[in-house]
Amino acid sequence: MQVKALVLKLMVLCSLSANAQQLADTLFKPTIINPAYQRGTGSVVRIDEAHYNFHTMRGRYLPFARVLEQDGYRVERGTQLVSRENLDSTKIFVIANALHASNQQRWTLPTPSAFTDEEIEALTKWVQDGGSLFLIADHMPFPGAAEKLAKAFDVAFINGFAMKNGGRDIFTIDDGLVSNTLTQGRDEEESVTTVQTFTGQGFKIPTNAQAIITLNDKYKVKIPEVAWEFNKNTPSVSGEDLVQGAYMKFGKGRIVVFGEAAMFTAQRQGNSKIGMNEKSASQNMQLLLNIIHWLDGMID
C-alpha cells in the first residue's frame, strides 16, 4: 500500500513539474496597428491573483497583459479576494485558472471551489449590474475549482481534458469556430477565421449564450482522478454539444467563458511554443482583442 501511494505521489509530482516548465515567452512582442486607446488611457482590466491562479499577470499571463497594454488598457493585478468594493474600480475582471489552496501542489480529486459563496454572490451581482467578466478555466483541476462560479451563470463546466485522436486543436470558420460578433471584430480587418487551442476542457452553455468554439464527436472529455493520468477505465463524455468558448450578456453586464488558457498567452516549454507565439495560432491575439473590446462595450 505504501509503495502504491509513493508511485501515485511521484506521478502527480512529475505531472506538476511538466506543467511548471511552461514559462511565459518574454520574447513575445505584440504589435497592434489600430489600438483601442492611447497607451495607458483605457479601461481598467484586473487579472485575478488571489486564488492560487496558475496564470498571473507577472507569470504565465505576462504576454496576455502585454497585448492589452499595447491596446491602451490599464492592466492591474487583482491581489485581493473578490468583493464589490474591489470590483467597482474594475471594468473587466479576468480569472485565469484559479485553484483552491488544497490543489495548488496536488492536481487530484477532489477539486473544491476556489471561490467562497460570498465571492460568487458579489461577482454575480457585479456582472448583473454592468460589470464584465472573462472567466477562463483550463483542463482538470481548474474546471472543478471554478465550477460553482460558472454555475452561477448557468454554465456547466466538465472537470476533465478535451482530447481528440491526432492532429492539432485548430478551429476554422468551416470547422468549429463560429462566425459571430466576437470573431468578426470591429471591422473586416479584425475578423478571425482560424484559432488554435491547447487541450483544455469542454462545457455546456445556456440557450442565451453564443458559442465561439464548438467541439464535436471527434472529441472526448476524459475525466481522470489525477491530472494527465489516463487508463482504459478513465470515465469520459462525448465532445458533441460541448463548447470551448462562449459569450453572453447577463443582466446589464457581459461574460466571456473559455475552457482553455494557453491560447491567450505565449509560453515556452523547452523548445516548444505554446499559445500566441505559435505560427498556427497567429490569429489568437486578434480573438483576444475582440473579446476584450466586446467586454469593454466597443462591439455590440
C-alpha positions as protocol buffer text, in pm:
chain_id: "A"
residue {
  index: 1
  type: MET
  ca { x: 0 y: 0 z: 0 }
}
residue {
  index: 2
  type: GLN
  ca { x: 286 y: 235 z: 85 }
}
residue {
  index: 3
  type: VAL
  ca { x: 454 y: 157 z: -248 }
}
residue {
  index: 4
  type: LYS
  ca { x: 134 y: 233 z: -438 }
}
residue {
  index: 5
  type: ALA
  ca { x: 95 y: 565 z: -255 }
}
residue {
  index: 6
  type: LEU
  ca { x: 456 y: 655 z: -332 }
}
residue {
  index: 7
  type: VAL
  ca { x: 412 y: 577 z: -702 }
}
residue {
  index: 8
  type: LEU
  ca { x: 97 y: 789 z: -717 }
}
residue {
  index: 9
  type: LYS
  ca { x: 275 y: 1077 z: -546 }
}
residue {
  index: 10
  type: LEU
  ca { x: 565 y: 1057 z: -791 }
}
residue {
  index: 11
  type: MET
  ca { x: 325 y: 1055 z: -1088 }
}
residue {
  index: 12
  type: VAL
  ca { x: 150 y: 1367 z: -961 }
}
residue {
  index: 13
  type: LEU
  ca { x: 480 y: 1543 z: -894 }
}
residue {
  index: 14
  type: CYS
  ca { x: 602 y: 1461 z: -1246 }
}
residue {
  index: 15
  type: SER
  ca { x: 280 y: 1598 z: -1393 }
}
residue {
  index: 16
  type: LEU
  ca { x: 306 y: 1920 z: -1193 }
}
residue {
  index: 17
  type: SER
  ca { x: 673 y: 1953 z: -1280 }
}
residue {
  index: 18
  type: ALA
  ca { x: 598 y: 1926 z: -1652 }
}
residue {
  index: 19
  type: ASN
  ca { x: 334 y: 2196 z: -1628 }
}
residue {
  index: 20
  type: ALA
  ca { x: 559 y: 2414 z: -1414 }
}
residue {
  index: 21
  type: GLN
  ca { x: 810 y: 2422 z: -1702 }
}
residue {
  index: 22
  type: GLN
  ca { x: 558 y: 2620 z: -1906 }
}
residue {
  index: 23
  type: LEU
  ca { x: 704 y: 2967 z: -1874 }
}
residue {
  index: 24
  type: ALA
  ca { x: 598 y: 3299 z: -2022 }
}
residue {
  index: 25
  type: ASP
  ca { x: 769 y: 3375 z: -2351 }
}
residue {
  index: 26
  type: THR
  ca { x: 931 y: 3708 z: -2261 }
}
residue {
  index: 27
  type: LEU
  ca { x: 1049 y: 3746 z: -2622 }
}
residue {
  index: 28
  type: PHE
  ca { x: 690 y: 3773 z: -2745 }
}
residue {
  index: 29
  type: LYS
  ca { x: 641 y: 4135 z: -2854 }
}
residue {
  index: 30
  type: PRO
  ca { x: 286 y: 4208 z: -2974 }
}
residue {
  index: 31
  type: THR
  ca { x: 229 y: 4479 z: -3235 }
}
residue {
  index: 32
  type: ILE
  ca { x: -116 y: 4639 z: -3266 }
}
residue {
  index: 33
  type: ILE
  ca { x: -177 y: 4859 z: -3569 }
}
residue {
  index: 34
  type: ASN
  ca { x: -503 y: 5018 z: -3453 }
}
residue {
  index: 35
  type: PRO
  ca { x: -506 y: 5028 z: -3071 }
}
residue {
  index: 36
  type: ALA
  ca { x: -834 y: 5090 z: -2893 }
}
residue {
  index: 37
  type: TYR
  ca { x: -683 y: 5362 z: -2671 }
}
residue {
  index: 38
  type: GLN
  ca { x: -373 y: 5571 z: -2641 }
}
residue {
  index: 39
  type: ARG
  ca { x: -130 y: 5385 z: -2418 }
}
residue {
  index: 40
  type: GLY
  ca { x: -231 y: 5389 z: -2051 }
}
residue {
  index: 41
  type: THR
  ca { x: -565 y: 5566 z: -2103 }
}
residue {
  index: 42
  type: GLY
  ca { x: -802 y: 5273 z: -2149 }
}
residue {
  index: 43
  type: SER
  ca { x: -1037 y: 5088 z: -1919 }
}
residue {
  index: 44
  type: VAL
  ca { x: -902 y: 4903 z: -1616 }
}
residue {
  index: 45
  type: VAL
  ca { x: -855 y: 4528 z: -1667 }
}
residue {
  index: 46
  type: ARG
  ca { x: -779 y: 4343 z: -1344 }
}
residue {
  index: 47
  type: ILE
  ca { x: -629 y: 3994 z: -1357 }
}
residue {
  index: 48
  type: ASP
  ca { x: -712 y: 3777 z: -1057 }
}
residue {
  index: 49
  type: GLU
  ca { x: -415 y: 3663 z: -847 }
}
residue {
  index: 50
  type: ALA
  ca { x: -594 y: 3600 z: -518 }
}
residue {
  index: 51
  type: HIS
  ca { x: -695 y: 3237 z: -579 }
}
residue {
  index: 52
  type: TYR
  ca { x: -369 y: 3045 z: -629 }
}
residue {
  index: 53
  type: ASN
  ca { x: -401 y: 3115 z: -1002 }
}
residue {
  index: 54
  type: PHE
  ca { x: -180 y: 2912 z: -1234 }
}
residue {
  index: 55
  type: HIS
  ca { x: -177 y: 3211 z: -1473 }
}
residue {
  index: 56
  type: THR
  ca { x: -95 y: 3555 z: -1333 }
}
residue {
  index: 57
  type: MET
  ca { x: -8 y: 3896 z: -1474 }
}
residue {
  index: 58
  type: ARG
  ca { x: 363 y: 3872 z: -1394 }
}
residue {
  index: 59
  type: GLY
  ca { x: 379 y: 3498 z: -1460 }
}
residue {
  index: 60
  type: ARG
  ca { x: 234 y: 3291 z: -1744 }
}
residue {
  index: 61
  type: TYR
  ca { x: -14 y: 3565 z: -1840 }
}
residue {
  index: 62
  type: LEU
  ca { x: 254 y: 3830 z: -1888 }
}
residue {
  index: 63
  type: PRO
  ca { x: 207 y: 3817 z: -2270 }
}
residue {
  index: 64
  type: PHE
  ca { x: -172 y: 3845 z: -2220 }
}
residue {
  index: 65
  type: ALA
  ca { x: -113 y: 4162 z: -2019 }
}
residue {
  index: 66
  type: ARG
  ca { x: 132 y: 4298 z: -2278 }
}
residue {
  index: 67
  type: VAL
  ca { x: -123 y: 4261 z: -2557 }
}
residue {
  index: 68
  type: LEU
  ca { x: -383 y: 4455 z: -2360 }
}
residue {
  index: 69
  type: GLU
  ca { x: -132 y: 4724 z: -2259 }
}
residue {
  index: 70
  type: GLN
  ca { x: -32 y: 4768 z: -2624 }
}
residue {
  index: 71
  type: ASP
  ca { x: -402 y: 4818 z: -2695 }
}
residue {
  index: 72
  type: GLY
  ca { x: -408 y: 5102 z: -2440 }
}
residue {
  index: 73
  type: TYR
  ca { x: -569 y: 4923 z: -2145 }
}
residue {
  index: 74
  type: ARG
  ca { x: -460 y: 4974 z: -1787 }
}
residue {
  index: 75
  type: VAL
  ca { x: -386 y: 4623 z: -1666 }
}
residue {
  index: 76
  type: GLU
  ca { x: -362 y: 4563 z: -1293 }
}
residue {
  index: 77
  type: ARG
  ca { x: -306 y: 4270 z: -1058 }
}
residue {
  index: 78
  type: GLY
  ca { x: -606 y: 4153 z: -858 }
}
residue {
  index: 79
  type: THR
  ca { x: -437 y: 4054 z: -534 }
}
residue {
  index: 80
  type: GLN
  ca { x: -742 y: 4081 z: -306 }
}
residue {
  index: 81
  type: LEU
  ca { x: -1037 y: 3846 z: -267 }
}
residue {
  index: 82
  type: VAL
  ca { x: -1348 y: 3927 z: -465 }
}
residue {
  index: 83
  type: SER
  ca { x: -1563 y: 4197 z: -312 }
}
residue {
  index: 84
  type: ARG
  ca { x: -1797 y: 4460 z: -452 }
}
residue {
  index: 85
  type: GLU
  ca { x: -1563 y: 4734 z: -329 }
}
residue {
  index: 86
  type: ASN
  ca { x: -1271 y: 4593 z: -530 }
}
residue {
  index: 87
  type: LEU
  ca { x: -1481 y: 4518 z: -836 }
}
residue {
  index: 88
  type: ASP
  ca { x: -1632 y: 4864 z: -861 }
}
residue {
  index: 89
  type: SER
  ca { x: -1293 y: 5007 z: -965 }
}
residue {
  index: 90
  type: THR
  ca { x: -1266 y: 4746 z: -1243 }
}
residue {
  index: 91
  type: LYS
  ca { x: -1415 y: 4748 z: -1593 }
}
residue {
  index: 92
  type: ILE
  ca { x: -1309 y: 4395 z: -1691 }
}
residue {
  index: 93
  type: PHE
  ca { x: -1222 y: 4125 z: -1439 }
}
residue {
  index: 94
  type: VAL
  ca { x: -1016 y: 3833 z: -1569 }
}
residue {
  index: 95
  type: ILE
  ca { x: -998 y: 3499 z: -1388 }
}
residue {
  index: 96
  type: ALA
  ca { x: -750 y: 3251 z: -1537 }
}
residue {
  index: 97
  type: ASN
  ca { x: -709 y: 2906 z: -1383 }
}
residue {
  index: 98
  type: ALA
  ca { x: -797 y: 2972 z: -1023 }
}
residue {
  index: 99
  type: LEU
  ca { x: -737 y: 2694 z: -770 }
}
residue {
  index: 100
  type: HIS
  ca { x: -836 y: 2602 z: -418 }
}
residue {
  index: 101
  type: ALA
  ca { x: -541 y: 2605 z: -178 }
}
residue {
  index: 102
  type: SER
  ca { x: -558 y: 2226 z: -141 }
}
residue {
  index: 103
  type: ASN
  ca { x: -495 y: 2175 z: -514 }
}
residue {
  index: 104
  type: GLN
  ca { x: -209 y: 2418 z: -557 }
}
residue {
  index: 105
  type: GLN
  ca { x: 50 y: 2140 z: -548 }
}
residue {
  index: 106
  type: ARG
  ca { x: -190 y: 1846 z: -580 }
}
residue {
  index: 107
  type: TRP
  ca { x: -376 y: 1810 z: -905 }
}
residue {
  index: 108
  type: THR
  ca { x: -602 y: 1529 z: -793 }
}
residue {
  index: 109
  type: LEU
  ca { x: -965 y: 1488 z: -695 }
}
residue {
  index: 110
  type: PRO
  ca { x: -1137 y: 1636 z: -505 }
}
residue {
  index: 111
  type: THR
  ca { x: -1117 y: 1988 z: -651 }
}
residue {
  index: 112
  type: PRO
  ca { x: -1301 y: 2223 z: -413 }
}
residue {
  index: 113
  type: SER
  ca { x: -1422 y: 2566 z: -519 }
}
residue {
  index: 114
  type: ALA
  ca { x: -1157 y: 2836 z: -537 }
}
residue {
  index: 115
  type: PHE
  ca { x: -1425 y: 3091 z: -454 }
}
residue {
  index: 116
  type: THR
  ca { x: -1638 y: 3131 z: -145 }
}
residue {
  index: 117
  type: ASP
  ca { x: -2014 y: 3165 z: -171 }
}
residue {
  index: 118
  type: GLU
  ca { x: -1977 y: 3530 z: -70 }
}
residue {
  index: 119
  type: GLU
  ca { x: -1731 y: 3594 z: -352 }
}
residue {
  index: 120
  type: ILE
  ca { x: -1955 y: 3423 z: -608 }
}
residue {
  index: 121
  type: GLU
  ca { x: -2254 y: 3628 z: -493 }
}
residue {
  index: 122
  type: ALA
  ca { x: -2055 y: 3953 z: -514 }
}
residue {
  index: 123
  type: LEU
  ca { x: -1917 y: 3871 z: -859 }
}
residue {
  index: 124
  type: THR
  ca { x: -2254 y: 3761 z: -999 }
}
residue {
  index: 125
  type: LYS
  ca { x: -2425 y: 4076 z: -872 }
}
residue {
  index: 126
  type: TRP
  ca { x: -2144 y: 4293 z: -1011 }
}
residue {
  index: 127
  type: VAL
  ca { x: -2186 y: 4144 z: -1360 }
}
residue {
  index: 128
  type: GLN
  ca { x: -2563 y: 4171 z: -1335 }
}
residue {
  index: 129
  type: ASP
  ca { x: -2523 y: 4541 z: -1255 }
}
residue {
  index: 130
  type: GLY
  ca { x: -2298 y: 4607 z: -1556 }
}
residue {
  index: 131
  type: GLY
  ca { x: -1956 y: 4451 z: -1493 }
}
residue {
  index: 132
  type: SER
  ca { x: -1764 y: 4243 z: -1746 }
}
residue {
  index: 133
  type: LEU
  ca { x: -1611 y: 3905 z: -1660 }
}
residue {
  index: 134
  type: PHE
  ca { x: -1363 y: 3698 z: -1859 }
}
residue {
  index: 135
  type: LEU
  ca { x: -1367 y: 3354 z: -1695 }
}
residue {
  index: 136
  type: ILE
  ca { x: -1102 y: 3104 z: -1810 }
}
residue {
  index: 137
  type: ALA
  ca { x: -1074 y: 2752 z: -1669 }
}
residue {
  index: 138
  type: ASP
  ca { x: -847 y: 2507 z: -1846 }
}
residue {
  index: 139
  type: HIS
  ca { x: -833 y: 2128 z: -1805 }
}
residue {
  index: 140
  type: MET
  ca { x: -876 y: 1949 z: -1472 }
}
residue {
  index: 141
  type: PRO
  ca { x: -836 y: 2059 z: -1190 }
}
residue {
  index: 142
  type: PHE
  ca { x: -927 y: 2413 z: -1298 }
}
residue {
  index: 143
  type: PRO
  ca { x: -1290 y: 2345 z: -1404 }
}
residue {
  index: 144
  type: GLY
  ca { x: -1356 y: 2187 z: -1065 }
}
residue {
  index: 145
  type: ALA
  ca { x: -1219 y: 2493 z: -887 }
}
residue {
  index: 146
  type: ALA
  ca { x: -1442 y: 2729 z: -1089 }
}
residue {
  index: 147
  type: GLU
  ca { x: -1747 y: 2501 z: -1125 }
}
residue {
  index: 148
  type: LYS
  ca { x: -1962 y: 2678 z: -865 }
}
residue {
  index: 149
  type: LEU
  ca { x: -1878 y: 3019 z: -1008 }
}
residue {
  index: 150
  type: ALA
  ca { x: -1961 y: 2907 z: -1363 }
}
residue {
  index: 151
  type: LYS
  ca { x: -2287 y: 2753 z: -1243 }
}
residue {
  index: 152
  type: ALA
  ca { x: -2396 y: 3094 z: -1112 }
}
residue {
  index: 153
  type: PHE
  ca { x: -2405 y: 3200 z: -1479 }
}
residue {
  index: 154
  type: ASP
  ca { x: -2575 y: 2874 z: -1590 }
}
residue {
  index: 155
  type: VAL
  ca { x: -2253 y: 2742 z: -1744 }
}
residue {
  index: 156
  type: ALA
  ca { x: -2173 y: 2375 z: -1669 }
}
residue {
  index: 157
  type: PHE
  ca { x: -1801 y: 2300 z: -1656 }
}
residue {
  index: 158
  type: ILE
  ca { x: -1671 y: 1945 z: -1700 }
}
residue {
  index: 159
  type: ASN
  ca { x: -1369 y: 1875 z: -1484 }
}
residue {
  index: 160
  type: GLY
  ca { x: -1165 y: 1693 z: -1746 }
}
residue {
  index: 161
  type: PHE
  ca { x: -949 y: 1709 z: -2059 }
}
residue {
  index: 162
  type: ALA
  ca { x: -1097 y: 1773 z: -2405 }
}
residue {
  index: 163
  type: MET
  ca { x: -899 y: 1549 z: -2640 }
}
residue {
  index: 164
  type: LYS
  ca { x: -924 y: 1410 z: -2991 }
}
residue {
  index: 165
  type: ASN
  ca { x: -723 y: 1144 z: -3170 }
}
residue {
  index: 166
  type: GLY
  ca { x: -435 y: 1301 z: -3361 }
}
residue {
  index: 167
  type: GLY
  ca { x: -377 y: 1648 z: -3502 }
}
residue {
  index: 168
  type: ARG
  ca { x: -367 y: 1993 z: -3350 }
}
residue {
  index: 169
  type: ASP
  ca { x: -672 y: 2157 z: -3199 }
}
residue {
  index: 170
  type: ILE
  ca { x: -715 y: 2407 z: -3481 }
}
residue {
  index: 171
  type: PHE
  ca { x: -1061 y: 2552 z: -3537 }
}
residue {
  index: 172
  type: THR
  ca { x: -1170 y: 2733 z: -3853 }
}
residue {
  index: 173
  type: ILE
  ca { x: -1488 y: 2907 z: -3960 }
}
residue {
  index: 174
  type: ASP
  ca { x: -1566 y: 2590 z: -4155 }
}
residue {
  index: 175
  type: ASP
  ca { x: -1496 y: 2361 z: -3860 }
}
residue {
  index: 176
  type: GLY
  ca { x: -1571 y: 2460 z: -3502 }
}
residue {
  index: 177
  type: LEU
  ca { x: -1500 y: 2835 z: -3499 }
}
residue {
  index: 178
  type: VAL
  ca { x: -1833 y: 3019 z: -3510 }
}
residue {
  index: 179
  type: SER
  ca { x: -1887 y: 3332 z: -3719 }
}
residue {
  index: 180
  type: ASN
  ca { x: -2030 y: 3587 z: -3480 }
}
residue {
  index: 181
  type: THR
  ca { x: -1974 y: 3927 z: -3323 }
}
residue {
  index: 182
  type: LEU
  ca { x: -1654 y: 3821 z: -3148 }
}
residue {
  index: 183
  type: THR
  ca { x: -1492 y: 3654 z: -3447 }
}
residue {
  index: 184
  type: GLN
  ca { x: -1583 y: 3945 z: -3675 }
}
residue {
  index: 185
  type: GLY
  ca { x: -1438 y: 4222 z: -3455 }
}
residue {
  index: 186
  type: ARG
  ca { x: -1483 y: 4595 z: -3509 }
}
residue {
  index: 187
  type: ASP
  ca { x: -1422 y: 4578 z: -3884 }
}
residue {
  index: 188
  type: GLU
  ca { x: -1324 y: 4339 z: -4161 }
}
residue {
  index: 189
  type: GLU
  ca { x: -953 y: 4370 z: -4082 }
}
residue {
  index: 190
  type: GLU
  ca { x: -1016 y: 4231 z: -3733 }
}
residue {
  index: 191
  type: SER
  ca { x: -1208 y: 3923 z: -3843 }
}
residue {
  index: 192
  type: VAL
  ca { x: -1075 y: 3588 z: -3721 }
}
residue {
  index: 193
  type: THR
  ca { x: -1100 y: 3277 z: -3938 }
}
residue {
  index: 194
  type: THR
  ca { x: -880 y: 3029 z: -3751 }
}
residue {
  index: 195
  type: VAL
  ca { x: -759 y: 2980 z: -3394 }
}
residue {
  index: 196
  type: GLN
  ca { x: -571 y: 2712 z: -3205 }
}
residue {
  index: 197
  type: THR
  ca { x: -631 y: 2579 z: -2856 }
}
residue {
  index: 198
  type: PHE
  ca { x: -401 y: 2363 z: -2647 }
}
residue {
  index: 199
  type: THR
  ca { x: -611 y: 2085 z: -2484 }
}
residue {
  index: 200
  type: GLY
  ca { x: -843 y: 2247 z: -2224 }
}
residue {
  index: 201
  type: GLN
  ca { x: -1193 y: 2137 z: -2126 }
}
residue {
  index: 202
  type: GLY
  ca { x: -1540 y: 2136 z: -2281 }
}
residue {
  index: 203
  type: PHE
  ca { x: -1853 y: 2279 z: -2120 }
}
residue {
  index: 204
  type: LYS
  ca { x: -2226 y: 2333 z: -2167 }
}
residue {
  index: 205
  type: ILE
  ca { x: -2384 y: 2675 z: -2212 }
}
residue {
  index: 206
  type: PRO
  ca { x: -2737 y: 2811 z: -2161 }
}
residue {
  index: 207
  type: THR
  ca { x: -2962 y: 2892 z: -2457 }
}
residue {
  index: 208
  type: ASN
  ca { x: -2898 y: 3267 z: -2427 }
}
residue {
  index: 209
  type: ALA
  ca { x: -2522 y: 3222 z: -2475 }
}
residue {
  index: 210
  type: GLN
  ca { x: -2342 y: 3226 z: -2810 }
}
residue {
  index: 211
  type: ALA
  ca { x: -2071 y: 2972 z: -2885 }
}
residue {
  index: 212
  type: ILE
  ca { x: -1732 y: 3090 z: -3010 }
}
residue {
  index: 213
  type: ILE
  ca { x: -1562 y: 2749 z: -3039 }
}
residue {
  index: 214
  type: THR
  ca { x: -1762 y: 2428 z: -3060 }
}
residue {
  index: 215
  type: LEU
  ca { x: -1636 y: 2074 z: -3011 }
}
residue {
  index: 216
  type: ASN
  ca { x: -1780 y: 1766 z: -3182 }
}
residue {
  index: 217
  type: ASP
  ca { x: -1797 y: 1388 z: -3154 }
}
residue {
  index: 218
  type: LYS
  ca { x: -1429 y: 1362 z: -3255 }
}
residue {
  index: 219
  type: TYR
  ca { x: -1352 y: 1488 z: -2907 }
}
residue {
  index: 220
  type: LYS
  ca { x: -1384 y: 1311 z: -2576 }
}
residue {
  index: 221
  type: VAL
  ca { x: -1364 y: 1487 z: -2243 }
}
residue {
  index: 222
  type: LYS
  ca { x: -1167 y: 1246 z: -2026 }
}
residue {
  index: 223
  type: ILE
  ca { x: -1226 y: 1280 z: -1652 }
}
residue {
  index: 224
  type: PRO
  ca { x: -930 y: 1139 z: -1455 }
}
residue {
  index: 225
  type: GLU
  ca { x: -876 y: 1135 z: -1081 }
}
residue {
  index: 226
  type: VAL
  ca { x: -522 y: 1268 z: -1131 }
}
residue {
  index: 227
  type: ALA
  ca { x: -433 y: 1530 z: -1391 }
}
residue {
  index: 228
  type: TRP
  ca { x: -276 y: 1383 z: -1706 }
}
residue {
  index: 229
  type: GLU
  ca { x: -314 y: 1025 z: -1579 }
}
residue {
  index: 230
  type: PHE
  ca { x: -539 y: 819 z: -1808 }
}
residue {
  index: 231
  type: ASN
  ca { x: -614 y: 450 z: -1842 }
}
residue {
  index: 232
  type: LYS
  ca { x: -879 y: 230 z: -2000 }
}
residue {
  index: 233
  type: ASN
  ca { x: -1110 y: 285 z: -1703 }
}
residue {
  index: 234
  type: THR
  ca { x: -1093 y: 666 z: -1712 }
}
residue {
  index: 235
  type: PRO
  ca { x: -1450 y: 800 z: -1749 }
}
residue {
  index: 236
  type: SER
  ca { x: -1524 y: 1022 z: -2047 }
}
residue {
  index: 237
  type: VAL
  ca { x: -1809 y: 1204 z: -2220 }
}
residue {
  index: 238
  type: SER
  ca { x: -1851 y: 1292 z: -2587 }
}
residue {
  index: 239
  type: GLY
  ca { x: -1748 y: 1637 z: -2703 }
}
residue {
  index: 240
  type: GLU
  ca { x: -2065 y: 1663 z: -2908 }
}
residue {
  index: 241
  type: ASP
  ca { x: -2284 y: 1958 z: -2797 }
}
residue {
  index: 242
  type: LEU
  ca { x: -1997 y: 2099 z: -2587 }
}
residue {
  index: 243
  type: VAL
  ca { x: -1815 y: 2425 z: -2645 }
}
residue {
  index: 244
  type: GLN
  ca { x: -1471 y: 2557 z: -2554 }
}
residue {
  index: 245
  type: GLY
  ca { x: -1559 y: 2926 z: -2572 }
}
residue {
  index: 246
  type: ALA
  ca { x: -1879 y: 3129 z: -2540 }
}
residue {
  index: 247
  type: TYR
  ca { x: -2016 y: 3474 z: -2458 }
}
residue {
  index: 248
  type: MET
  ca { x: -2341 y: 3622 z: -2333 }
}
residue {
  index: 249
  type: LYS
  ca { x: -2499 y: 3923 z: -2173 }
}
residue {
  index: 250
  type: PHE
  ca { x: -2601 y: 3875 z: -1812 }
}
residue {
  index: 251
  type: GLY
  ca { x: -2834 y: 4139 z: -1677 }
}
residue {
  index: 252
  type: LYS
  ca { x: -2665 y: 4470 z: -1763 }
}
residue {
  index: 253
  type: GLY
  ca { x: -2323 y: 4305 z: -1781 }
}
residue {
  index: 254
  type: ARG
  ca { x: -2125 y: 4074 z: -2005 }
}
residue {
  index: 255
  type: ILE
  ca { x: -1935 y: 3749 z: -1963 }
}
residue {
  index: 256
  type: VAL
  ca { x: -1698 y: 3552 z: -2183 }
}
residue {
  index: 257
  type: VAL
  ca { x: -1609 y: 3196 z: -2080 }
}
residue {
  index: 258
  type: PHE
  ca { x: -1326 y: 2984 z: -2218 }
}
residue {
  index: 259
  type: GLY
  ca { x: -1215 y: 2632 z: -2135 }
}
residue {
  index: 260
  type: GLU
  ca { x: -854 y: 2689 z: -2242 }
}
residue {
  index: 261
  type: ALA
  ca { x: -596 y: 2933 z: -2110 }
}
residue {
  index: 262
  type: ALA
  ca { x: -275 y: 2890 z: -2312 }
}
residue {
  index: 263
  type: MET
  ca { x: -436 y: 3016 z: -2633 }
}
residue {
  index: 264
  type: PHE
  ca { x: -447 y: 3370 z: -2491 }
}
residue {
  index: 265
  type: THR
  ca { x: -86 y: 3394 z: -2383 }
}
residue {
  index: 266
  type: ALA
  ca { x: 257 y: 3297 z: -2518 }
}
residue {
  index: 267
  type: GLN
  ca { x: 457 y: 3031 z: -2337 }
}
residue {
  index: 268
  type: ARG
  ca { x: 757 y: 2811 z: -2392 }
}
residue {
  index: 269
  type: GLN
  ca { x: 812 y: 2458 z: -2275 }
}
residue {
  index: 270
  type: GLY
  ca { x: 1165 y: 2366 z: -2373 }
}
residue {
  index: 271
  type: ASN
  ca { x: 1190 y: 2441 z: -2745 }
}
residue {
  index: 272
  type: SER
  ca { x: 813 y: 2426 z: -2794 }
}
residue {
  index: 273
  type: LYS
  ca { x: 595 y: 2734 z: -2830 }
}
residue {
  index: 274
  type: ILE
  ca { x: 252 y: 2729 z: -2671 }
}
residue {
  index: 275
  type: GLY
  ca { x: -4 y: 2998 z: -2745 }
}
residue {
  index: 276
  type: MET
  ca { x: 4 y: 3321 z: -2945 }
}
residue {
  index: 277
  type: ASN
  ca { x: 372 y: 3272 z: -3030 }
}
residue {
  index: 278
  type: GLU
  ca { x: 289 y: 2957 z: -3230 }
}
residue {
  index: 279
  type: LYS
  ca { x: 254 y: 3023 z: -3606 }
}
residue {
  index: 280
  type: SER
  ca { x: -62 y: 2813 z: -3634 }
}
residue {
  index: 281
  type: ALA
  ca { x: -218 y: 3029 z: -3359 }
}
residue {
  index: 282
  type: SER
  ca { x: -134 y: 3360 z: -3526 }
}
residue {
  index: 283
  type: GLN
  ca { x: -495 y: 3488 z: -3509 }
}
residue {
  index: 284
  type: ASN
  ca { x: -541 y: 3406 z: -3140 }
}
residue {
  index: 285
  type: MET
  ca { x: -422 y: 3754 z: -3044 }
}
residue {
  index: 286
  type: GLN
  ca { x: -690 y: 3918 z: -3256 }
}
residue {
  index: 287
  type: LEU
  ca { x: -956 y: 3698 z: -3097 }
}
residue {
  index: 288
  type: LEU
  ca { x: -830 y: 3807 z: -2756 }
}
residue {
  index: 289
  type: LEU
  ca { x: -857 y: 4172 z: -2859 }
}
residue {
  index: 290
  type: ASN
  ca { x: -1207 y: 4118 z: -2997 }
}
residue {
  index: 291
  type: ILE
  ca { x: -1312 y: 3958 z: -2668 }
}
residue {
  index: 292
  type: ILE
  ca { x: -1176 y: 4247 z: -2464 }
}
residue {
  index: 293
  type: HIS
  ca { x: -1337 y: 4503 z: -2696 }
}
residue {
  index: 294
  type: TRP
  ca { x: -1674 y: 4331 z: -2660 }
}
residue {
  index: 295
  type: LEU
  ca { x: -1639 y: 4315 z: -2282 }
}
residue {
  index: 296
  type: ASP
  ca { x: -1549 y: 4686 z: -2291 }
}
residue {
  index: 297
  type: GLY
  ca { x: -1867 y: 4767 z: -2488 }
}
residue {
  index: 298
  type: MET
  ca { x: -1689 y: 4866 z: -2811 }
}
residue {
  index: 299
  type: ILE
  ca { x: -1864 y: 4587 z: -3001 }
}
residue {
  index: 300
  type: ASP
  ca { x: -2232 y: 4506 z: -2956 }
}
